[in-house]
């Protein structure tokens, strides 16, 4: 399946990577690689992740306190958020398709 990161989600992921780079140089790149590996995993096994709410899945990133929130829209996986697990837990809800 095709995985689609919308522009706001790309910006969100880049902001997170930039912040991590401020903490430790190179950590942002590790974060981005991790997020891409998880997105690749989702594309192969879209239904395997736990549901955050009906029709919305979440999968945790390895070694980072972030999760990818996504929905399955036909043959596309729409990433709704690259969300920190401990900040504003439902800020992304208005992004889900109606």
N, C-alpha and C positions, 0 to 999 in steps of 0.2 A: 504494500500500500504506500501511497505517496504521503509524506509528512509535510505539512504546511505551517510555517511560522509566519504570522502576520507581522507587519511593520512594528506595531506597538510591542509585540512580544520580542522581536529582535532587539529593539531598543532596551527593553527591560533586561534581557540577557546580557547585552553589552554593558549596561550600567552595573550589573552584578559583577561581571568580569573585571571591570575597571576598579570597582571597590576592592575586590579581592587582590588585585595587583598593588593597590596602595598598602594593603596589609603585608603582602609578601610578593616581590617581583616574580612573575612567571605563574603565579597561582591562578590568575585569570585565564590564561591559556589552558591550564589543566582543567579548569571548570568548563570552558567551552568544549574541549575534547570529550569530557565526561558527558555533558549534555547531548552532544552529537551521538555518542555511543548509545545513550539511552533512547534517543529518537530513532536510531537504527533498529534497536530492539523492539520498540513499539511498532515499527513498520512491519516487522515479521510476526509479532504476536500481539495484535492490538487489543484483544479481549482479555489478556492475561493479567493486567494490572487491576488493582482494587478500584472500586467505585468511590468517588468522593461524594457524589450525589447521583440520583438517577440519570443515566446517560452520560455522565462525566467521570472520567477515570483519572487516577493519579499514580505516578510512579516516582519513587525517590531516587535522587542522584547519589551515587556512591561517594562517600567521604565529604559531602557537602550538605548543609542543612536546607537544601532546596528540593523542590519537586516539580515535575512537569504535570500540568493539568491539561487534559485533552478530551476531545469528543471525536467520535467516528461519524463522518458525514459521507455516506456512500462509500466510494473507494479512496477517500481522503481522510487523513487524520489531521484534525485542526488543533494545533497547540494553542490553548487559551491563555496560559501563563507559565512563566518560569518563576515560581513563587517560593519565597523564603518560608520555611515551615513555622517560624515563630513571630511573624509580623503580619498584621492585617490579614487574617486568614481568608476572608471572603471578598477581597477587593476586586477580584477578577469575574465575579458572578455576572455582571452586566455584559460580559464579552461572549457568553454562551449564546448559541443560535436559538431562536425562538421557534 
